């Protein structure tokens, strides 16, 4: 069996380090906003090049609280992509704002910036690009567009920890960056977890209040906040893995490039495209094929995992059906009909990659 991700293998490789840290944390019994959470915030801020990093309970919470801190109000419009996990749009709805979906680039699958510019109205308050599958959006172009129209930029970095545009890591270019530490992510915990980055000290202070029941001092509450704190044990695990994140991402790129070298020669297969604007860290390796279902059947028949991320674009989801009546986003709809994600994880061997390639080759030739 070749899985989509080998969480056990990654754990076993650094088991002694993780286990020792967990035992130490259990002995200290400081489980809420303890020393490991504080250290993890410092270490991630330093790694990413952000002034501030605020750990929260999930990637969805990171988006939600980030939007609040960015001043998004009910009735505001936020332009984003329909080709993403629903958390991106959920967070916009949580604050009473309206997600405005625009089509995607057919090569990168990231938001189409020309269509983004055309969608800006007097009600638009922010742009919310998603660095999908680990490929960074052209943040220089996003920043220029936002500056021209006086808009905030909130980066959805749930799939791009360690990706960079030039010398800047994703999550440090907009006003706010939102990260997820769901177990399968490039930097994943053993449960849910998230992080918000910002270079604004006032915004960081506000985020720390928001995550802790609106409290700036014990039993003093300045606003209605949330219970959204990364727990101490997750921080131990994430601190251990953070030391290896560049190695993990390099290994993902090794796997991806081995796939692409072979798949680009096959008919009916379009491998993922690296646009060269940023450093892709391949949270997912997602190809396109009109023979997707046939390939899926062959892979699963050979005990090889695969998945469709994502089968239904957000503007076609039931929850947005009424608001998106008449919305046509043909590129996103075409991509969701053909996309297929293959196994990719740092511990994946060349032999495993070649096995996957061999099954696909026999299927399409």
C-alpha positions as CSV (number, residue, x, y, z in Angstrom):
1,X,0.0,0.0,0.0
2,X,1.2,3.5,-0.9
3,X,-0.6,6.1,1.2
4,X,-1.3,9.7,0.4
5,X,0.9,10.6,3.4
6,X,3.0,8.6,5.8
7,X,2.3,10.1,9.2
8,X,3.6,7.1,11.1
9,X,6.9,7.1,9.2
10,X,7.5,10.8,9.9
11,X,6.7,10.3,13.6
12,X,9.0,7.3,14.0
13,X,11.9,9.2,12.4
14,X,11.8,11.7,15.2
15,X,10.0,9.7,17.9
16,X,12.5,10.1,20.6
17,X,12.6,13.9,20.3
18,X,8.8,14.1,20.3
19,X,8.2,11.7,23.1
20,X,10.8,13.4,25.3
21,X,9.2,16.7,24.7
22,X,5.7,15.4,25.5
23,X,6.8,13.8,28.7
24,X,8.5,17.0,29.8
25,X,5.3,19.0,29.1
26,X,3.2,16.5,30.9
27,X,5.4,16.7,34.0
28,X,5.2,20.5,34.0
29,X,1.4,20.5,33.5
30,X,1.3,23.9,31.9
31,X,-1.2,23.0,29.2
32,X,-2.7,26.3,28.1
33,X,-0.5,29.0,26.6
34,X,2.5,27.3,28.2
35,X,6.2,27.6,27.4
36,X,6.2,25.4,24.3
37,X,3.4,27.5,22.7
38,X,5.4,30.7,23.4
39,X,8.6,29.1,22.1
40,X,6.8,27.8,19.0
41,X,5.5,31.3,18.3
42,X,9.0,32.8,18.5
43,X,10.5,30.0,16.4
44,X,7.9,30.2,13.6
45,X,8.1,34.0,13.5
46,X,11.8,33.7,13.1
47,X,11.6,31.0,10.5
48,X,9.0,32.8,8.4
49,X,10.5,36.2,8.8
50,X,7.3,37.7,10.5
51,X,7.3,40.2,13.3
52,X,4.6,38.3,15.1
53,X,3.2,34.7,15.2
54,X,0.0,33.9,17.2
55,X,-0.9,30.3,17.6
56,X,-4.5,29.3,17.5
57,X,-6.7,26.2,17.6
58,X,-7.1,25.6,13.8
59,X,-6.4,27.0,10.4
60,X,-10.0,28.0,10.1
61,X,-9.7,30.0,13.3
62,X,-6.6,31.6,11.9
63,X,-8.5,32.9,8.9
64,X,-11.5,33.9,11.0
65,X,-9.6,35.9,13.7
66,X,-7.3,37.3,11.0
67,X,-10.3,38.7,9.1
68,X,-11.6,40.3,12.3
69,X,-8.2,41.8,13.2
70,X,-8.0,43.2,9.6
71,X,-11.2,45.1,10.3
72,X,-13.5,43.2,8.0
73,X,-17.1,44.1,8.7
74,X,-20.6,42.7,7.9
75,X,-21.5,43.6,4.3
76,X,-17.9,43.9,3.1
77,X,-16.9,41.9,0.0
78,X,-13.8,39.7,0.0
79,X,-12.5,38.4,-3.3
80,X,-11.2,34.9,-3.2
81,X,-10.9,31.6,-5.2
82,X,-13.6,29.0,-5.6
83,X,-11.0,26.2,-5.9
84,X,-10.0,25.7,-2.3
85,X,-11.2,24.0,0.9
86,X,-14.4,25.5,2.2
87,X,-12.7,27.0,5.3
88,X,-11.5,29.9,3.2
89,X,-15.1,31.0,2.5
90,X,-16.5,29.9,5.8
91,X,-14.2,32.4,7.6
92,X,-15.5,35.2,5.4
93,X,-19.1,34.3,6.2
94,X,-18.3,34.0,9.9
95,X,-17.5,37.8,10.0
96,X,-20.7,38.6,8.0
97,X,-18.8,39.5,4.9
98,X,-19.5,38.2,1.4
99,X,-17.1,35.9,-0.5
100,X,-16.8,37.0,-4.1
101,X,-15.5,34.1,-6.2
102,X,-13.5,34.7,-9.3
103,X,-12.0,32.2,-11.7
104,X,-8.6,30.6,-11.5
105,X,-5.5,30.4,-13.6
106,X,-5.6,27.2,-15.7
107,X,-1.9,26.5,-15.1
108,X,-1.3,27.3,-11.4
109,X,-4.9,26.8,-10.2
110,X,-4.4,29.9,-8.1
111,X,-6.7,32.9,-8.3
112,X,-6.7,34.7,-11.7
113,X,-5.5,38.2,-10.9
114,X,-6.9,39.8,-14.1
115,X,-10.3,38.5,-13.1
116,X,-9.7,39.7,-9.5
117,X,-9.1,43.2,-10.7
118,X,-12.3,43.2,-12.7
119,X,-14.3,42.0,-9.7
120,X,-13.4,44.9,-7.4
121,X,-16.3,47.1,-6.4
122,X,-16.9,49.9,-3.9
123,X,-17.8,47.2,-1.4
124,X,-14.6,45.3,-1.8
125,X,-12.4,45.5,1.4
126,X,-9.9,42.7,1.0
127,X,-8.3,40.2,-1.3
128,X,-7.9,36.6,0.1
129,X,-5.5,34.6,-2.2
130,X,-4.9,31.0,-1.4
131,X,-1.4,29.5,-2.1
132,X,-3.1,26.4,-3.3
133,X,-1.3,23.0,-3.0
134,X,1.9,24.9,-1.9
135,X,2.3,27.1,-5.0
136,X,2.6,30.8,-4.0
137,X,0.4,33.3,-5.6
138,X,2.1,36.2,-7.4
139,X,2.1,38.4,-4.3
140,X,3.8,41.3,-5.9
141,X,0.9,41.6,-8.3
142,X,-1.6,41.1,-5.5
143,X,0.1,43.8,-3.4
144,X,0.1,46.3,-6.3
145,X,-3.6,45.6,-6.9
146,X,-4.5,46.0,-3.2
147,X,-2.5,49.2,-2.9
148,X,-4.2,50.7,-6.0
149,X,-7.6,50.1,-4.5
150,X,-6.9,50.5,-0.8
151,X,-7.6,46.9,0.1
152,X,-6.3,44.6,2.8
153,X,-4.6,41.3,1.8
154,X,-5.2,38.2,3.9
155,X,-3.0,35.2,2.8
156,X,-4.4,31.7,3.1
157,X,-1.3,29.7,3.8
158,X,-2.9,26.5,5.0
159,X,-1.0,24.6,2.3
160,X,2.1,26.6,1.9
161,X,4.2,26.5,5.1
162,X,7.8,27.2,3.9
163,X,6.9,28.4,0.4
164,X,8.4,31.7,-0.6
165,X,8.1,34.5,-3.2
166,X,11.6,35.8,-3.7
167,X,13.2,36.1,-0.2
168,X,9.8,36.3,1.6
169,X,7.9,33.4,3.0
170,X,4.2,33.2,2.3
171,X,2.3,34.6,5.3
172,X,4.6,37.6,5.7
173,X,3.6,39.6,2.6
174,X,0.0,40.5,3.3
175,X,-1.5,42.2,6.3
176,X,-2.2,38.7,7.8
177,X,-1.2,35.2,7.1
178,X,-3.2,32.2,8.2
179,X,-1.7,28.7,8.5
180,X,-3.1,25.2,9.3
181,X,-1.3,22.4,11.2
182,X,-3.8,19.7,10.2
183,X,-1.8,16.4,10.4
184,X,-1.4,16.0,6.7
185,X,0.0,19.5,6.1
186,X,3.7,20.1,5.3
187,X,4.1,21.1,9.0
188,X,1.4,19.0,10.7
189,X,0.5,18.3,14.3
190,X,-1.2,15.3,15.8
191,X,-4.5,17.1,15.7
192,X,-5.9,20.5,14.8
193,X,-3.8,23.7,15.1
194,X,-3.2,27.0,13.4
195,X,-1.1,30.1,13.3
196,X,-1.6,33.8,12.4
197,X,1.3,35.9,11.2
198,X,1.5,39.7,11.0
199,X,4.0,42.5,10.9
200,X,1.7,44.8,12.8
201,X,2.2,45.0,16.5
202,X,-1.3,46.5,17.2
203,X,-2.9,43.7,15.1
204,X,-0.8,41.0,17.0
205,X,-2.0,42.4,20.3
206,X,-5.6,42.3,19.1
207,X,-5.2,38.7,17.9
208,X,-3.9,37.6,21.3
209,X,-6.9,39.1,22.9
210,X,-9.3,37.6,20.4
211,X,-8.0,34.0,20.8
212,X,-8.3,34.2,24.6
213,X,-12.0,35.1,25.2
214,X,-11.4,38.8,24.5
215,X,-9.2,39.0,27.5
216,X,-6.1,41.2,27.8
217,X,-5.7,40.5,31.5
218,X,-7.2,37.6,33.6
219,X,-10.9,38.2,34.1
220,X,-10.7,41.5,32.2
221,X,-12.5,41.3,28.8
222,X,-12.4,44.2,26.4
223,X,-14.5,42.5,23.7
224,X,-16.3,39.2,22.8
225,X,-13.5,36.9,21.9
226,X,-13.0,33.2,21.2
227,X,-11.6,30.1,22.8
228,X,-8.9,29.4,20.2
229,X,-5.6,28.5,21.7
230,X,-3.0,26.0,20.4
231,X,-2.5,23.4,23.1
232,X,0.9,22.8,24.7
233,X,1.2,19.2,23.5
234,X,0.6,20.2,19.8
235,X,3.2,22.9,20.3
236,X,5.8,20.3,21.4
237,X,5.1,18.2,18.3
238,X,5.2,21.2,15.9
239,X,8.4,22.5,17.5
240,X,10.1,19.2,16.8
241,X,8.9,19.0,13.2
242,X,9.7,22.7,12.5
243,X,13.4,21.9,12.7
244,X,13.0,19.6,9.7
245,X,10.6,21.6,7.6
246,X,13.1,22.6,4.9
247,X,14.2,19.0,4.6
248,X,10.5,17.9,4.4
249,X,9.8,20.5,1.7
250,X,12.9,19.6,-0.3
251,X,11.9,16.0,-0.2
252,X,8.4,16.8,-1.5
253,X,9.9,18.7,-4.4
254,X,12.1,15.7,-5.2
255,X,9.1,13.5,-5.4
256,X,7.1,16.1,-7.4
257,X,9.9,16.6,-10.0
258,X,10.3,12.8,-10.4
259,X,6.6,12.5,-11.1
260,X,6.6,15.4,-13.5
261,X,9.7,14.2,-15.5
262,X,7.8,11.0,-16.3
263,X,4.2,12.2,-16.6
264,X,4.9,15.1,-18.9
265,X,5.8,12.5,-21.6
266,X,2.4,10.8,-21.3
267,X,-0.7,11.6,-23.4
268,X,-3.8,12.8,-21.6
269,X,-1.8,13.9,-18.5
270,X,-1.1,17.5,-17.5
271,X,1.3,17.6,-14.6
272,X,1.3,20.5,-12.1
273,X,2.9,23.7,-13.4
274,X,5.6,25.7,-11.6
275,X,5.3,29.3,-12.7
276,X,8.7,30.3,-11.3
277,X,7.3,33.2,-9.4
278,X,7.6,31.5,-6.0
279,X,9.0,28.2,-4.6
280,X,6.3,25.5,-4.7
281,X,6.4,23.2,-1.7
282,X,3.9,20.6,-3.0
283,X,1.4,20.1,-0.2
284,X,-0.4,18.2,-3.0
285,X,0.8,16.9,-6.3
286,X,-2.3,17.5,-8.5
287,X,-2.4,16.6,-12.2
288,X,-5.2,17.0,-14.8
289,X,-6.6,14.3,-17.0
290,X,-9.7,13.6,-18.9
291,X,-9.2,10.0,-17.9
292,X,-9.1,10.8,-14.2
293,X,-11.6,8.2,-13.2
294,X,-9.9,5.5,-15.1
295,X,-6.5,6.4,-13.5
296,X,-8.1,6.5,-10.0
297,X,-9.6,3.0,-10.5
298,X,-6.2,1.6,-11.6
299,X,-4.3,3.2,-8.8
300,X,-6.7,2.0,-6.1
301,X,-6.7,-1.4,-7.7
302,X,-3.0,-1.5,-7.1
303,X,-3.3,-0.4,-3.4
304,X,-2.1,3.2,-4.3
305,X,-4.0,6.0,-2.6
306,X,-5.2,9.0,-4.6
307,X,-7.7,11.8,-4.0
308,X,-9.7,14.5,-5.7
309,X,-8.9,17.9,-4.2
310,X,-11.5,19.4,-4.9
311,X,-14.4,17.8,-6.6
312,X,-16.9,20.7,-6.3
313,X,-15.9,24.4,-6.6
314,X,-17.2,26.6,-3.8
315,X,-19.6,28.5,-6.0
316,X,-21.3,25.2,-6.8
317,X,-21.6,24.1,-3.2
318,X,-25.1,23.9,-1.8
319,X,-24.4,26.4,1.0
320,X,-23.5,29.1,-1.6
321,X,-26.0,28.0,-4.3
322,X,-28.4,30.9,-3.7
323,X,-25.8,33.6,-3.5
324,X,-24.0,32.3,-6.6
325,X,-26.9,31.8,-8.9
326,X,-25.8,32.6,-12.4
327,X,-22.1,32.6,-11.5
328,X,-20.0,30.8,-14.2
329,X,-16.4,30.1,-13.5
330,X,-15.5,27.8,-16.4
331,X,-11.8,27.2,-15.6
332,X,-12.5,26.2,-12.0
333,X,-15.3,23.9,-13.2
334,X,-13.1,22.3,-15.8
335,X,-10.3,21.7,-13.3
336,X,-12.5,20.1,-10.7
337,X,-13.7,17.7,-13.3
338,X,-10.2,16.5,-14.2
339,X,-7.9,17.0,-11.1
340,X,-6.3,14.1,-9.3
341,X,-3.8,14.2,-6.5
342,X,-1.2,11.5,-6.2
343,X,0.6,10.3,-3.1
344,X,3.3,12.8,-1.9
345,X,5.2,12.9,1.3
346,X,8.8,13.5,2.4
347,X,9.5,9.8,3.2
348,X,8.3,8.6,-0.2
349,X,11.0,6.6,-1.9
350,X,11.9,6.8,-5.6
351,X,10.7,3.2,-5.9
352,X,7.3,4.1,-4.6
353,X,7.1,7.1,-7.0
354,X,8.1,4.8,-9.9
355,X,5.4,2.3,-8.9
356,X,2.8,5.1,-9.1
357,X,4.1,6.2,-12.5
358,X,4.1,2.7,-13.8
359,X,0.4,2.2,-13.0
360,X,-0.5,5.5,-14.7
361,X,1.6,4.7,-17.7
362,X,-0.1,1.4,-18.3
363,X,-3.5,3.0,-17.9
364,X,-3.1,5.8,-20.4
365,X,-1.0,4.1,-23.1
